[in-house]
Amino acid sequence: MTDTVTEVRLWYWGRISAMALTFFVFVHLAVIIYAVRGGLTGTEILERTHGNLAFGLFYAAFVLACTVHVPLGLARILRETLMSDRTANAVSALFALLLLVLGLRAVYGVVLA
């Protein structure tokens, strides 16, 4: 069992990351709607995103918010249903690393590659 201060910090980071994700999801959906209504093809979208630093920073921050938020919820679910605190924390930490690596790799592929 984790101590109260740790629980409060985890709660805080979960709420902050949720607020950030709300912003990122709304902007992401607006971009999708803009692209679809504009009739952009996948090639045209990649041409616009390639080398675009603002796009890369936005989606890198999106990935970081996901990397904070999702493992916190996953650890909570695992602790309450299947695993000990230690195992649940280890699994969620590995999942966070996976999210970070794959997410930043996708951003790199779309913006810089």
N, C-alpha and C positions, 0 to 999 in steps of 0.2 A: 504494500500500500504506500502511496506517495504522501508526502506531508502536505499540509494545508497551503503553505506558501507556493509550493510547486503546482498544486492544483489551480490556484488563483492565476498564476502566470500562464499556465496552459490555457485556461479559460480566456484570459486576456488576448493571447496570441491567436486563439481560434476566432474570437470576435473581430479583431483587427483584420485578420486575413480574409474573413467573410465579407467585411465591408469593402476591402480592396477588390475581391473577386466580383462583387456586385458591379462595381465600376467597370472592370475589365470585360465581364460578360456582356454588359450593355453596349459598350463600344465595339466589341467583337461582332455582336449581332448587327449593329448598325453598319459596320463595314461589309458584312455578308450581304445585307439587304441592298446596300449601294452597289456592290459588285454584280449581284444577280439582276437588279433592275437596269443596270447599265449595259447588260449583255456581255460582260467581260468573260473571256475564255480563261482557262487555267494558265495558258501561256502568257496572256496579257497581264494576269495578276502577278505571276512570277517576275515578269519584266518590270512591273512597278515596284515590287518589293525588293528586288535585287539591289543591294547597295544602299538601301534606305535605312539610315541610322535610327530615325525616330520609330519606324516600324519595328526594328530589331530590339530597341530598348523597351518599347511597350510590351512586346510579347515575351521578352526575357523577364520583365517584372511580373507578367501574368504567370509565367512558369514558377517564379519564386513564390508567389502567393499560393499557388496550388501545392507547392512543395511544403509549405508551412501548414496549410489548412487540412489537406486530405489525410496525411499521416496521423494528425491529432485525432480525427474522428475514427480512423481505422484502429488506432491503439485502444480507444475507448470501447469500441465494439468488441475487439478481440479480448480485452480484459473482462468484459461483462459476460461473454458467451463461451469462450473456448480455452483461454490461456492464462497463465500466470502473468503478473505485471511485467516481470523481466522478459519473458518470451514475447509478449505482446509489444513491448517497447522495442525489442530487437527487430522484430518483423516489420514494424512500422518505420523504423529508422532505415532499414534496407529498402523498403518501398519508397521512402522519401528520396533516397539516393538514386533509385531507378527513375523516379519522376524527374528529378533534376537533370540527370544525364540525358535521358531521352528527350525531354522538353527543350533543353538548351541545344541539343544536337539538331532538333527540328528547326529551331530558330536559325541556327547557323546555316543549315541547308537551304532555307528559304531566302535568307538575307545575304549571305556571303558566298555560298558555294556556286 
